[in-house]
Amino acid sequence: MNTLTIIGLGAGDFNQLQMGVYRKLKAAKKLFVRTVDHPVLEELAAEGITFESFDKVYEKHNTFQPVYEEIAESLIIATANEDIMYAVPGHPLVAEQTVQLLVKAADEGTFNLVIEGGQSFLDPIFGALRVDPIEGFQLLDGTSFSMHDINMRQHILIAQVYDTFSASEVKLTLMEKYDDEYPVTVVTAAGSSQERIVTVPLYELDQSVEVNNLTTVYVPPVKSQEGALRDWTTFRQIIATLRGPNGCPWDQKQTHESLKKYLLEESHEYLAAVDAEDDFAMIEELGDVLLQVFLHAQIGEDQGYFTLEDVLASISEKMIRRHPHVFGDVAVEDADDVVANWEAIKAEEKGTNDKLLLDEEYRASSALQTAFNYQKRAAKVGFDWPDAEGAWDKFAEEWQEFRHEVTNGSSTSRLDEFGDVLFTLVNLARFYKLSPEEAMLHANEKFARRFGYVEVQVKASGKSFTDFTLEQLDEFWNEAKQLEKEKKI
């Protein structure tokens, strides 16, 4: 079995090349290099050392991953015939995708793999920036990282920034979290005689700075809360501060029970923003809902019962467990299969118990939602009409009974029959896959909007409501309806 030796060329020029690495390079019988664009290789070539590069592979592909895969495959094929050496910039095990692919392939046992040293680019980078990594840092791949990978409170080094295009991609990703003017530092050939360090505003990263394969982008940690408002940690710290010893008296005294009504209110306000198709309102209202989630999680942490991490772990495990068609090997045909799987897994999770079916369906905050839940649960065990026609017949029956009680009954019997009417209306909503709670919310908002228009017209006239007939007020109402159609209110 032949051997593939991977060796690092270091991060600097020839004068910084380790003596042991230099000797091994000179002794190599067959030497490949990932790219000739490295200061050491010019000196080695001048000494008569021959090597074969993979620079042409980069020209064949539009993205880096197939480049790395082709290089690795070519090296594996070459190793089948003889022992070879593969030289890469820096250290082989730091930010070198081709090496990771070769390590994985070597595990199959078709060739021996030896990895030699070589100074990584990290040491000279930290030296050039005068940054102590003990403060916490991230090393990210400029070709594949996303804004979700970024911890804004740590030193961030972004490698694999080869050219203007990759610098532009890095800039756009960073601008999803950082201010356009945030200072970033571009370090090229750190520790060598060609070292260049330039600090620019983020928006100029791909415009005023020359980059190459020895370039690393450094993003310093954000020191203030105001500068890291797009970071989850910031919001968590804000909530912890509000609940802390020197925080807000109102937030400090809140409990899970006292906050229940606010979660309901904020959810309704978000639904209203969705109905209005108002993206800016959705952002604001979702933030208010998120505030309630974080407050409840912080209360749990303050009391020592649970933390936000427990909440995240619980919902993450549930999503993975209940989506075996995505995270497992279960096959589904359509959304109905997904729902059926979900319910089956949910039932299995709960197991057998002595509780009645409707015990867990009561919602103190909403009688409409409770009715919907009761009917939905009963339907799952077959207590339901085969189609909506049965629900319509039941509605007609209950409506007639209510009208009879209005004429002949007592206030108690009228209340009872009217409840039956509402219950059948909820059942009709269920058959047509409508949310009665959302429908009622929409109706309330519509009434408030139209009546608000009527009130404005009354005030504009300089009169009071009692000065208008019902017909006149109804004209204002119809005007409001027309303006709604024209989307003017």
TORLUMLO-503475 format. One line per 2 residues: their letters; for each residue x, y, z of C-alpha. Coordinates in steps of 0.25 Angstrom, whole numbers, plus 5000, padded with zeros to 4 digits. Example, Ala and Ser with C-alpha at 12.3 -4.5 7.8 and 13.67 -1.06 7.14 Angstrom:
AS	5049:4982:5031  5055:4996:5029
//
This chain:
MN	5000:5000:5000  5006:5013:4996
TL	5007:5026:5004  5002:5040:5002
TI	5009:5050:5011  5003:5063:5013
IG	5012:5074:5017  5010:5089:5021
LG	5017:5100:5014  5015:5110:5026
AG	5008:5123:5026  5020:5132:5022
DF	5031:5133:5012  5043:5124:5010
NQ	5051:5130:5022  5040:5125:5031
LQ	5040:5111:5025  5043:5100:5036
MG	5056:5093:5033  5050:5079:5035
VY	5039:5083:5025  5049:5088:5015
RK	5057:5075:5015  5045:5066:5013
LK	5041:5075:5001  5055:5074:4995
AA	5054:5059:4997  5041:5056:4991
KK	5041:5048:4978  5027:5052:4974
LF	5022:5066:4979  5008:5072:4977
VR	5004:5085:4982  4990:5091:4983
TV	4994:5104:4977  5007:5111:4972
DH	5002:5124:4978  5010:5123:4991
PV	5023:5131:4994  5031:5118:4997
LE	5029:5111:4984  5036:5121:4976
EL	5049:5119:4984  5047:5104:4983
AA	5046:5105:4968  5058:5113:4967
EG	5066:5102:4975  5061:5092:4964
IT	5050:5085:4972  5039:5081:4962
FE	5025:5080:4966  5011:5079:4959
SF	5000:5089:4963  4985:5088:4963
DK	4983:5102:4959  4976:5098:4946
VY	4965:5090:4953  4961:5104:4959
EK	4958:5109:4945  4948:5097:4942
HN	4938:5099:4953  4929:5111:4958
TF	4930:5107:4973  4940:5102:4982
QP	4935:5089:4986  4936:5081:4973
VY	4950:5087:4972  4954:5081:4985
EE	4947:5068:4982  4955:5067:4968
IA	4968:5070:4975  4966:5059:4985
ES	4962:5049:4975  4974:5052:4966
LI	4983:5050:4978  4977:5037:4982
IA	4978:5032:4968  4993:5036:4967
TA	4996:5029:4981  4991:5016:4975
NE	5004:5016:4966  5015:5021:4976
DI	5017:5029:4989  5014:5044:4987
MY	5015:5057:4995  5004:5067:4995
AV	5008:5082:5000  4998:5092:5004
PG	4999:5106:5010  4999:5107:5025
HP	4997:5095:5033  4990:5083:5026
LV	4979:5082:5037  4975:5097:5038
AE	4965:5102:5028  4969:5091:5017
QT	4957:5085:5011  4965:5075:5002
VQ	4972:5069:5014  4959:5067:5021
LL	4954:5059:5008  4967:5051:5008
VK	4966:5048:5023  4952:5042:5020
AA	4957:5034:5008  4969:5028:5016
DE	4959:5022:5026  4955:5013:5016
GT	4969:5006:5016  4973:5008:5001
FN	4985:5016:5004  4994:5021:5016
LV	4993:5035:5020  5003:5043:5027
IE	5001:5058:5031  5014:5066:5034
GG	5015:5079:5041  5015:5093:5036
QS	5012:5106:5043  4998:5110:5041
FL	4993:5124:5037  4987:5126:5051
DP	5000:5129:5059  5005:5140:5050
IF	4990:5146:5049  4989:5147:5064
GA	5003:5153:5064  5000:5163:5053
LR	4986:5167:5059  4992:5166:5074
VD	4980:5158:5078  4980:5148:5089
PI	4971:5136:5085  4968:5132:5099
EG	4958:5143:5098  4950:5134:5089
FQ	4950:5134:5074  4944:5127:5062
LL	4951:5122:5049  4941:5122:5038
DG	4941:5117:5023  4938:5129:5014
TS	4933:5120:5004  4922:5114:5012
FS	4919:5121:5025  4905:5128:5028
MH	4901:5139:5037  4896:5128:5047
DI	4910:5123:5050  4914:5137:5055
NM	4917:5140:5069  4918:5155:5069
RQ	4925:5156:5083  4937:5148:5078
HI	4949:5150:5069  4945:5145:5056
LI	4955:5141:5045  4950:5137:5031
AQ	4959:5129:5023  4957:5125:5008
VY	4955:5139:5003  4962:5137:4990
DT	4957:5148:4981  4948:5160:4979
FS	4936:5151:4977  4938:5143:4990
AS	4941:5156:4997  4927:5161:4992
EV	4920:5149:4997  4927:5150:5011
KL	4923:5165:5011  4908:5162:5008
TL	4908:5151:5019  4914:5160:5029
ME	4905:5171:5026  4893:5163:5030
KY	4898:5165:5045  4908:5176:5045
DD	4906:5191:5042  4911:5195:5028
EY	4921:5204:5035  4927:5193:5044
PV	4942:5193:5043  4948:5180:5037
TV	4963:5177:5035  4968:5170:5023
VT	4982:5163:5026  4990:5157:5015
AA	5002:5149:5016  5003:5151:5031
GS	5017:5149:5037  5024:5150:5023
SQ	5032:5161:5017  5019:5163:5008
ER	5010:5165:5020  4999:5175:5018
IV	4989:5180:5028  4977:5189:5024
TV	4965:5193:5032  4953:5198:5024
PL	4938:5200:5027  4930:5187:5024
YE	4924:5192:5011  4937:5195:5005
LD	4942:5180:5007  4941:5176:4993
QS	4944:5190:4987  4957:5196:4992
VE	4965:5184:4997  4973:5174:4988
VN	4971:5160:4993  4978:5147:4989
NL	4979:5133:4994  4988:5138:5006
TT	4977:5147:5011  4969:5146:5024
VY	4958:5155:5028  4957:5159:5043
VP	4944:5164:5049  4947:5170:5063
PV	4937:5166:5074  4925:5176:5077
KS	4926:5183:5090  4913:5189:5092
QE	4899:5184:5092  4894:5194:5082
GA	4905:5189:5072  4900:5174:5074
LR	4884:5176:5073  4884:5165:5062
DW	4890:5155:5072  4882:5145:5080
TT	4891:5146:5092  4888:5161:5093
FR	4873:5160:5094  4875:5149:5105
QI	4884:5158:5112  4874:5169:5111
IA	4863:5161:5117  4873:5155:5128
TL	4876:5170:5132  4862:5174:5132
RG	4859:5163:5142  4872:5165:5150
PN	4874:5172:5163  4876:5186:5156
GC	4866:5183:5146  4851:5188:5143
PW	4842:5187:5155  4830:5183:5145
DQ	4838:5171:5139  4844:5167:5152
KQ	4830:5164:5158  4824:5156:5146
TH	4821:5142:5147  4816:5131:5137
ES	4802:5134:5141  4803:5149:5140
LK	4808:5148:5126  4798:5139:5120
KY	4789:5150:5115  4801:5157:5109
LL	4805:5145:5101  4790:5144:5096
EE	4789:5158:5092  4803:5159:5085
SH	4799:5146:5077  4786:5153:5073
EY	4793:5165:5068  4803:5157:5060
LA	4791:5150:5053  4785:5164:5050
AV	4799:5168:5044  4798:5155:5035
DA	4784:5158:5031  4788:5172:5027
ED	4800:5166:5019  4809:5177:5026
DF	4823:5172:5027  4828:5183:5036
AM	4817:5180:5046  4820:5165:5045
IE	4834:5168:5049  4830:5177:5061
EL	4819:5167:5066  4827:5155:5064
GD	4838:5162:5073  4827:5164:5084
VL	4823:5150:5083  4838:5146:5084
LQ	4839:5155:5096  4828:5147:5103
VF	4836:5134:5100  4849:5139:5106
LH	4842:5145:5118  4836:5132:5122
AQ	4849:5125:5119  4856:5135:5128
IG	4846:5133:5139  4848:5118:5138
ED	4863:5120:5139  4861:5130:5151
QG	4853:5120:5158  4863:5108:5155
YF	4853:5100:5148  4857:5101:5133
TL	4865:5109:5124  4864:5114:5110
ED	4873:5103:5106  4863:5093:5111
VL	4852:5100:5103  4861:5099:5090
AS	4865:5085:5093  4851:5080:5095
IS	4845:5086:5082  4857:5082:5074
EK	4856:5068:5078  4841:5068:5076
MI	4843:5073:5061  4853:5063:5058
RR	4845:5052:5064  4832:5056:5058
HP	4838:5058:5044  4844:5044:5041
HV	4842:5046:5026  4852:5057:5027
FG	4862:5053:5037  4860:5038:5036
DV	4856:5028:5026  4841:5028:5026
AV	4834:5031:5012  4822:5040:5011
ED	4813:5043:4999  4807:5056:5002
AD	4804:5066:5014  4793:5056:5019
DV	4803:5045:5021  4811:5055:5029
VA	4799:5059:5038  4796:5044:5040
NW	4810:5041:5044  4811:5053:5053
EA	4798:5048:5060  4803:5034:5061
IK	4816:5038:5067  4809:5048:5077
AE	4800:5037:5082  4812:5027:5084
EK	4819:5038:5092  4808:5040:5101
GT	4805:5025:5103  4793:5020:5110
ND	4787:5027:5121  4774:5028:5129
KL	4771:5042:5125  4758:5045:5117
LL	4760:5049:5103  4756:5064:5105
DE	4763:5066:5118  4775:5073:5111
EY	4767:5081:5101  4762:5091:5110
RA	4767:5105:5108  4763:5115:5118
SS	4767:5127:5110  4757:5124:5098
AL	4744:5117:5098  4744:5117:5083
QT	4757:5110:5083  4753:5100:5093
AF	4740:5096:5085  4749:5094:5073
NY	4759:5085:5081  4747:5077:5087
QK	4741:5075:5073  4755:5071:5066
RA	4758:5061:5077  4744:5055:5077
AK	4745:5054:5061  4759:5046:5062
VG	4752:5035:5069  4740:5035:5059
FD	4730:5043:5066  4727:5052:5054
WP	4718:5054:5042  4724:5048:5029
DA	4724:5061:5022  4720:5076:5025
EG	4705:5073:5021  4702:5067:5035
AW	4708:5080:5041  4699:5089:5033
DK	4687:5081:5037  4691:5082:5052
FA	4693:5097:5050  4679:5098:5044
EE	4673:5090:5056  4680:5098:5067
WQ	4676:5111:5060  4662:5107:5060
EF	4663:5103:5075  4669:5116:5078
RH	4658:5124:5071  4648:5116:5079
EV	4654:5119:5092  4655:5134:5088
TN	4640:5134:5087  4636:5124:5098
GS	4648:5122:5107  4655:5128:5119
ST	4668:5135:5119  4675:5122:5123
SR	4669:5114:5112  4673:5125:5102
LD	4687:5125:5107  4688:5110:5106
EF	4682:5109:5092  4691:5121:5087
GD	4703:5113:5092  4698:5101:5083
VL	4697:5110:5071  4712:5115:5073
FT	4717:5101:5076  4711:5097:5062
LV	4717:5109:5055  4730:5105:5061
NL	4728:5091:5055  4725:5097:5041
AR	4738:5104:5042  4745:5091:5045
FY	4740:5084:5033  4744:5096:5024
KL	4758:5096:5031  4756:5110:5037
SP	4761:5115:5050  4749:5120:5058
EE	4758:5128:5067  4765:5135:5055
AM	4751:5137:5048  4746:5144:5061
LH	4759:5152:5062  4758:5156:5047
AN	4743:5160:5049  4746:5169:5062
EK	4757:5176:5054  4748:5178:5042
FA	4737:5184:5051  4747:5193:5059
RR	4753:5198:5046  4739:5201:5039
FG	4733:5207:5052  4746:5215:5053
YV	4743:5221:5040  4729:5224:5044
EV	4733:5231:5056  4743:5240:5049
QV	4732:5244:5039  4723:5248:5051
KA	4734:5256:5057  4737:5263:5044
SG	4723:5267:5043  4723:5274:5056
KS	4711:5267:5061  4709:5255:5071
FT	4704:5241:5068  4690:5244:5073
DF	4689:5255:5062  4690:5244:5051
TL	4679:5233:5047  4683:5219:5046
EQ	4682:5220:5031  4692:5231:5031
LD	4702:5224:5039  4700:5212:5031
EF	4704:5220:5019  4717:5223:5025
WN	4719:5208:5028  4717:5205:5013
EA	4727:5216:5010  4737:5209:5019
KQ	4734:5195:5012  4736:5202:4998
LE	4749:5208:5003  4754:5195:5008
KE	4752:5188:4995  4760:5199:4989
KK	4770:5197:5000  4770:5212:5004
I	4767:5208:5019
//
